[in-house]
């Protein structure tokens, strides 16, 4: 963990949530959606991540005229042999940077869905497995709407985490100035001008980290708490478990408090069971980051925002009142009793 942070610190200043989220996704084997205004080092962070893992890296610039074949590959007619050959697209790499993913049309998004969920690509009549490991790190600009497409909820649910890249503090921005001033050339910064990075998270290290995560203990009460938090995000009525069980008590109280406070008028659709799985995995990884062999409720709360913020669909009333997913999730966490 320390070697990983030290390596990224050569190029990235601050952004603690993003740095830890990237490592969390690597260990969990999930995809990440990075959201932030231009100039906050989203692309640089993904390139640096690929460099310190030693994995193959491809960048795909998403545009409205992009075709699925530009992503996955296509069949090419070979005149000499009189047969078709497969030309694989840029998605056949370990780390994929999907830059400005919300600029691509629905056909491209559907092609990416198969790659993200099934870890395979179909070209013609043949299905090809993608490299292992396979990570999609997508970026999007929240302030630009012209020429963009809203990502389908089915695709958003495939991302393990959604990380919000925020403006740096004034002290951090001064460090950024000094870092860029040390470059030898003026003008646009290129990858070669930044300090070189060496792999510190190769396949063997990732295997050891995943084995360590598997050894982190999670009590049944914490598992019930995770499911209760996710279940409380759903405004639809569900059959509650037995009231005498720990799950029934936690879930029932959380839903009842959320109803009394009128929280469900702000939520159109809640999170799916895939969110429970992601929260379970990320809570164990967060406990490992904190140097503990067991998961605490604080680990669940810390992982809840990046896991749930892109899986909860807010209502028009929430948008009219200026509420964001983080605010709704934070209020939700106060309603579910902590075991």
Secondary structure as UniProt FT lines:
FT   HELIX           2..9
FT   TURN            10..11
FT   HELIX           16..28
FT   STRAND          31..35
FT   TURN            38..39
FT   HELIX           42..53
FT   STRAND          57..61
FT   TURN            64..65
FT   HELIX           68..72
FT   STRAND          73..78
FT   TURN            79..82
FT   STRAND          83..88
FT   TURN            90..91
FT   STRAND          95..99
FT   HELIX           101..103
FT   HELIX           106..118
FT   STRAND          120..123
FT   TURN            124..125
FT   STRAND          126..129
FT   STRAND          135..140
FT   TURN            142..143
FT   TURN            146..147
FT   HELIX           153..156
FT   TURN            157..158
FT   STRAND          159..164
FT   HELIX           170..181
FT   HELIX           191..193
FT   HELIX           203..214
FT   HELIX           220..231
FT   TURN            232..233
FT   TURN            243..244
FT   HELIX           246..260
FT   TURN            261..262
FT   HELIX           263..266
FT   STRAND          267..269
FT   HELIX           273..289
FT   TURN            290..291
FT   HELIX           297..308
FT   TURN            309..311
FT   STRAND          313..314
FT   HELIX           316..320
FT   TURN            321..322
FT   HELIX           325..335
//
